[in-house]
Amino acid sequence: MPSADRTAGAGAPALHHHELRYHELHRLGRHGPLRAILGTLAMVVGLLVVVPLVLTGGYNTAGEPFGELSIDPLTPVGLVIVCLSLAAAVPIVIGTTRLAHDLPGGLIMSVVGRLRWRWLLTCAGLAALALLGAVLLALVLPEHGGAAVEGSVNEATDRTIAFALIVLLLIPLQAAGEEYAFRGYLTQAVGGVMSGRVGTALAVVVPALLFALAHGVQDPPVFIDRFMFGLVAGALVIVTGGLEAGIAMHVLNNWVFFGLSLAFGDITEALAPVAGTWWLLPGTLVQSLGYLALVAWFARRRALRTSFDRMVGAGVLERKRPRV
């Protein structure tokens, strides 16, 4: 009997009428423009208003007057607040999916209704290979492709050790939260109301654009770099049928960025970099497109399930909240 992670045939990309791709999964439940808009608003209010208020006790974290809660400049406590605020997207998105669309939260994770942990670990290895290619390219580009790795290593202090532990332990939760929100809920919200090739394209482009805009004012190269990341991560959820590949790439990128800032730069100014060079983009292209190609190839080799089959997915849908 075939595994729940596998399709009926690795070489058959065409979908049957009873199959839905990841971005179309809202069609299994209650969907439509109004539900998509209200669900998105609920997610935004929860992430930007409710969660920060709960975590900070009502304090504004945007400036120095609040001392250890500050994110400008960044403090260890401030980084904890930011990471937990974004990590809260995971339960918020799952709750919104259940309440607004009457669907099990597992369908946000993948078309099989859960995170595929072995596949996630595989993608982590592939992300490391793609990153290595980008690093090798950056070494031969002017300005090292925008990577600031010059100078001596910063001194290890109690503060830097605290930052390092937070980055190691909480950055994966932060990155996963962003993927659940942008490549998870927003991708399915767009795909639930738009069909055909146009719907597929918009399900990738719209979340990628919002992801880049969510980082605030930034130089054009930095904006394009983030937009390109969003496009590739959006394509990955459709190619693989789940969030695992995007989470793996996002976690590794953030680990490397914060790690370099901690070792060679100033991590207190690293939360939302707005300035960058156009030499960022070649490395991003090599890493992102190389990773996309590797993941697509491995997914096909493993016959990874990339669509939801209505005929065999009843067990997933039965795990919805009980009706009264």
Rosetta blueprint (number, residue, H / E / L):
1 M L
2 P L
3 S L
4 A L
5 D L
6 R E
7 T L
8 A L
9 G L
10 A L
11 G L
12 A L
13 P L
14 A L
15 L L
16 H L
17 H L
18 H L
19 E E
20 L E
21 R E
22 Y H
23 H H
24 E H
25 L H
26 H H
27 R H
28 L H
29 G L
30 R L
31 H L
32 G L
33 P H
34 L H
35 R H
36 A H
37 I H
38 L H
39 G H
40 T H
41 L H
42 A H
43 M H
44 V H
45 V H
46 G H
47 L H
48 L H
49 V H
50 V H
51 V H
52 P H
53 L H
54 V H
55 L H
56 T H
57 G L
58 G L
59 Y L
60 N L
61 T L
62 A L
63 G L
64 E H
65 P H
66 F H
67 G H
68 E H
69 L H
70 S L
71 I E
72 D L
73 P L
74 L E
75 T L
76 P H
77 V H
78 G H
79 L H
80 V H
81 I H
82 V H
83 C H
84 L H
85 S H
86 L H
87 A H
88 A L
89 A H
90 V H
91 P H
92 I H
93 V H
94 I H
95 G H
96 T H
97 T H
98 R H
99 L H
100 A H
101 H H
102 D L
103 L L
104 P L
105 G L
106 G H
107 L H
108 I H
109 M H
110 S E
111 V L
112 V L
113 G L
114 R L
115 L L
116 R L
117 W H
118 R H
119 W H
120 L H
121 L H
122 T H
123 C H
124 A H
125 G H
126 L H
127 A H
128 A H
129 L H
130 A H
131 L H
132 L H
133 G H
134 A H
135 V H
136 L H
137 L H
138 A H
139 L H
140 V H
141 L L
142 P H
143 E H
144 H H
145 G H
146 G H
147 A L
148 A L
149 V L
150 E L
151 G L
152 S L
153 V L
154 N L
155 E L
156 A L
157 T L
158 D H
159 R H
160 T H
161 I H
162 A H
163 F H
164 A H
165 L H
166 I H
167 V H
168 L H
169 L H
170 L H
171 I H
172 P H
173 L H
174 Q H
175 A H
176 A H
177 G H
178 E H
179 E H
180 Y H
181 A H
182 F H
183 R H
184 G H
185 Y H
186 L H
187 T H
188 Q H
189 A H
190 V H
191 G H
192 G H
193 V H
194 M L
195 S L
196 G H
197 R H
198 V H
199 G H
200 T H
201 A H
202 L H
203 A H
204 V H
205 V H
206 V H
207 P H
208 A H
209 L H
210 L H
211 F H
212 A H
213 L H
214 A L
215 H L
216 G L
217 V L
218 Q L
219 D L
220 P H
221 P H
222 V H
223 F H
224 I H
225 D H
226 R H
227 F H
228 M H
229 F H
230 G H
231 L H
232 V H
233 A H
234 G H
235 A H
236 L H
237 V H
238 I H
239 V H
240 T H
241 G L
242 G E
243 L L
244 E H
245 A H
246 G H
247 I H
248 A H
249 M H
250 H H
251 V H
252 L H
253 N H
254 N H
255 W H
256 V H
257 F H
258 F H
259 G H
260 L H
261 S H
262 L H
263 A H
264 F H
265 G L
266 D L
267 I H
268 T H
269 E H
270 A L
271 L L
272 A L
273 P L
274 V L
275 A L
276 G L
277 T L
278 W L
279 W L
280 L H
281 L H
282 P H
283 G H
284 T H
285 L H
286 V H
287 Q H
288 S H
289 L H
290 G H
291 Y H
292 L H
293 A H
294 L H
295 V H
296 A H
297 W H
298 F H
299 A H
300 R H
301 R H
302 R L
303 A L
304 L E
305 R L
306 T L
307 S E
308 F E
309 D E
310 R L
311 M L
312 V L
313 G L
314 A H
315 G H
316 V H
317 L H
318 E L
319 R L
320 K L
321 R L
322 P L
323 R L
324 V L
